């Protein structure tokens, strides 16, 4: 009898629990602890804008781009000269105009031209890349130093850099000092140029 009563109570509980609908879960907002200080001033500038509007940066970028174009033209000229040399001599071989010794000499010369081309690409390409990295690093250090002076002048406690793929997901546009910061950099461009030469 106790077993029957137990199963009856158990089935009654199960049937009652199935009739109840699960309570709706309320949207839970995370608890965000904020610290607010009326004296704290935060600003930011768009990194891409420096590339577009900071005169010294544009000038240096144009110089590097010009050197890279000249490098590419030289690589293309040397490649073309090698291809023409090989083609010209292949035609002579097909016509039977060259001896075995001449063919061997031509092959050696073609290999030498190819090695010189690869050497030029590695040496000059590496030099250009290193020059570009050094100039970019020096310019970034100078922008950082001028950024500090800009912040001191304008009582800014934190100056952030905002850009695609950066670490700032969102920041209010009222903190945007891009135009003013770039104006400041352009006004102090002579200092940058003097220090970086």
VEXBAPA-60442 format. One record per residue (C-alpha): chain; residue in one letter; x, y, z. Coordinates in Angstrom, 2 decimals, always signed. Layout:
N
kette, rest, east, north, up
A, A, X, Y, Z
...
//
This chain:
197
kette, rest, east, north, up
A, X, +0.00, +0.00, +0.00
A, X, +2.87, +2.35, +0.81
A, X, +4.38, +1.58, -2.59
A, X, +1.15, +2.47, -4.35
A, X, +0.84, +5.72, -2.39
A, X, +4.47, +6.57, -3.16
A, X, +4.03, +6.01, -6.93
A, X, +0.75, +7.93, -6.88
A, X, +2.41, +10.92, -5.21
A, X, +5.37, +10.71, -7.58
A, X, +3.16, +10.63, -10.67
A, X, +1.06, +13.50, -9.29
A, X, +4.22, +15.58, -8.78
A, X, +5.48, +14.81, -12.27
A, X, +2.16, +15.68, -13.89
A, X, +1.93, +18.92, -11.93
A, X, +5.46, +19.91, -12.84
A, X, +4.75, +19.33, -16.56
A, X, +1.74, +21.66, -16.42
A, X, +3.85, +24.56, -15.22
A, X, +5.56, +26.60, -17.89
A, X, +9.18, +27.45, -17.36
A, X, +9.52, +31.01, -16.13
A, X, +10.90, +33.45, -18.66
A, X, +14.47, +34.40, -18.08
A, X, +14.94, +38.12, -17.77
A, X, +17.72, +39.75, -19.76
A, X, +20.61, +39.96, -17.39
A, X, +22.76, +42.99, -17.82
A, X, +26.35, +42.70, -16.72
A, X, +27.43, +44.65, -13.72
A, X, +29.86, +47.23, -14.96
A, X, +31.93, +49.01, -12.40
A, X, +32.77, +52.49, -13.58
A, X, +35.04, +55.06, -12.13
A, X, +34.30, +58.56, -13.17
A, X, +36.54, +61.49, -12.62
A, X, +35.50, +64.94, -13.79
A, X, +39.16, +65.82, -14.24
A, X, +40.05, +62.89, -16.53
A, X, +40.26, +63.91, -20.19
A, X, +40.42, +61.20, -22.85
A, X, +40.77, +61.90, -26.58
A, X, +41.60, +59.93, -29.71
A, X, +42.65, +60.36, -33.31
A, X, +42.07, +58.19, -36.36
A, X, +45.30, +56.52, -37.41
A, X, +44.30, +56.38, -41.10
A, X, +43.90, +60.15, -41.13
A, X, +47.61, +60.59, -40.42
A, X, +48.40, +58.80, -43.67
A, X, +46.00, +61.01, -45.58
A, X, +46.53, +64.45, -44.02
A, X, +49.83, +64.61, -42.13
A, X, +52.13, +66.27, -44.67
A, X, +55.41, +64.75, -43.48
A, X, +53.93, +61.26, -43.42
A, X, +52.56, +61.72, -46.95
A, X, +55.93, +63.00, -48.18
A, X, +57.86, +60.08, -46.67
A, X, +55.28, +57.60, -47.96
A, X, +55.64, +59.07, -51.46
A, X, +59.45, +58.80, -51.24
A, X, +59.28, +55.13, -50.23
A, X, +56.63, +54.41, -52.87
A, X, +58.81, +56.08, -55.53
A, X, +61.86, +54.02, -54.50
A, X, +59.76, +50.84, -54.58
A, X, +58.52, +51.69, -58.08
A, X, +62.08, +52.31, -59.28
A, X, +63.13, +49.00, -57.72
A, X, +60.24, +47.21, -59.45
A, X, +61.11, +48.82, -62.81
A, X, +64.74, +47.70, -62.44
A, X, +63.64, +44.15, -61.58
A, X, +61.35, +44.12, -64.62
A, X, +64.12, +45.48, -66.90
A, X, +66.60, +42.86, -65.70
A, X, +64.00, +40.09, -66.04
A, X, +63.16, +41.23, -69.56
A, X, +66.85, +41.40, -70.52
A, X, +67.36, +37.85, -69.25
A, X, +64.29, +36.56, -71.10
A, X, +65.35, +38.28, -74.34
A, X, +68.89, +36.93, -74.02
A, X, +67.58, +33.38, -73.54
A, X, +65.04, +33.70, -76.36
A, X, +67.56, +35.18, -78.79
A, X, +70.03, +32.39, -78.14
A, X, +67.39, +29.64, -78.21
A, X, +66.57, +30.74, -81.75
A, X, +70.27, +30.49, -82.66
A, X, +70.44, +27.00, -81.13
A, X, +67.36, +25.87, -83.06
A, X, +68.87, +27.16, -86.29
A, X, +72.11, +25.32, -85.52
A, X, +74.18, +28.51, -85.47
A, X, +76.02, +27.80, -82.19
A, X, +78.70, +25.29, -81.26
A, X, +78.57, +23.22, -78.05
A, X, +81.12, +25.56, -76.44
A, X, +79.08, +28.63, -77.34
A, X, +75.93, +27.00, -75.96
A, X, +77.75, +26.22, -72.70
A, X, +79.00, +29.83, -72.47
A, X, +75.47, +31.15, -73.10
A, X, +74.03, +28.88, -70.42
A, X, +76.63, +30.10, -67.95
A, X, +75.90, +33.72, -68.82
A, X, +72.14, +33.15, -68.46
A, X, +72.69, +31.53, -65.06
A, X, +74.90, +34.44, -64.00
A, X, +72.26, +36.96, -65.13
A, X, +69.60, +35.04, -63.19
A, X, +71.77, +34.92, -60.05
A, X, +72.49, +38.64, -60.32
A, X, +68.77, +39.32, -60.66
A, X, +67.94, +37.25, -57.57
A, X, +70.81, +38.87, -55.65
A, X, +69.55, +42.33, -56.62
A, X, +66.01, +41.47, -55.56
A, X, +67.15, +40.17, -52.19
A, X, +69.71, +42.88, -51.46
A, X, +67.89, +45.93, -52.76
A, X, +64.46, +44.68, -51.70
A, X, +65.74, +44.00, -48.20
A, X, +67.44, +47.39, -48.03
A, X, +64.21, +49.15, -49.06
A, X, +62.18, +47.21, -46.52
A, X, +64.67, +47.97, -43.75
A, X, +64.75, +51.66, -44.70
A, X, +60.95, +51.80, -44.67
A, X, +60.73, +50.10, -41.26
A, X, +63.37, +52.40, -39.74
A, X, +61.65, +55.54, -41.06
A, X, +58.26, +54.34, -39.86
A, X, +59.62, +53.50, -36.42
A, X, +61.39, +56.86, -36.10
A, X, +58.29, +58.71, -37.29
A, X, +56.08, +56.83, -34.82
A, X, +58.43, +57.76, -31.98
A, X, +58.35, +61.40, -33.06
A, X, +54.54, +61.37, -33.30
A, X, +54.44, +59.86, -29.82
A, X, +56.71, +62.61, -28.47
A, X, +54.67, +65.33, -30.15
A, X, +51.51, +63.59, -28.93
A, X, +52.79, +63.99, -25.37
A, X, +53.43, +67.71, -25.94
A, X, +49.98, +68.06, -27.54
A, X, +48.37, +66.39, -24.52
A, X, +50.26, +68.59, -22.08
A, X, +49.26, +71.69, -24.02
A, X, +45.58, +70.68, -24.12
A, X, +45.33, +69.02, -20.67
A, X, +44.58, +65.59, -22.15
A, X, +45.29, +62.67, -19.83
A, X, +44.98, +59.85, -22.40
A, X, +45.38, +60.14, -26.18
A, X, +44.24, +56.96, -27.96
A, X, +44.86, +55.83, -31.52
A, X, +41.76, +54.49, -33.25
A, X, +41.92, +52.36, -36.39
A, X, +40.61, +49.24, -38.06
A, X, +41.85, +46.17, -36.25
A, X, +42.91, +48.28, -33.30
A, X, +42.08, +47.68, -29.68
A, X, +39.33, +50.28, -29.35
A, X, +35.96, +48.87, -30.34
A, X, +34.02, +52.10, -29.81
A, X, +34.73, +55.56, -28.53
A, X, +32.43, +58.55, -28.61
A, X, +33.11, +60.97, -31.45
A, X, +33.00, +63.89, -29.00
A, X, +36.49, +62.73, -27.95
A, X, +37.80, +62.91, -31.55
A, X, +40.73, +65.34, -31.87
A, X, +42.02, +64.00, -35.20
A, X, +41.84, +67.27, -37.15
A, X, +43.36, +69.34, -34.38
A, X, +46.12, +66.79, -33.69
A, X, +47.05, +66.58, -37.39
A, X, +47.05, +70.40, -37.57
A, X, +49.44, +70.38, -34.58
A, X, +51.68, +67.78, -36.25
A, X, +51.74, +69.75, -39.52
A, X, +52.63, +72.94, -37.63
A, X, +55.53, +71.10, -35.97
A, X, +56.63, +69.30, -39.12
A, X, +59.90, +71.22, -39.29
A, X, +60.89, +69.76, -35.91
A, X, +60.11, +66.26, -37.12
A, X, +62.05, +66.68, -40.36
A, X, +65.06, +68.14, -38.55
A, X, +65.13, +65.35, -35.97
A, X, +64.66, +62.53, -38.48
A, X, +67.38, +63.54, -40.94
//
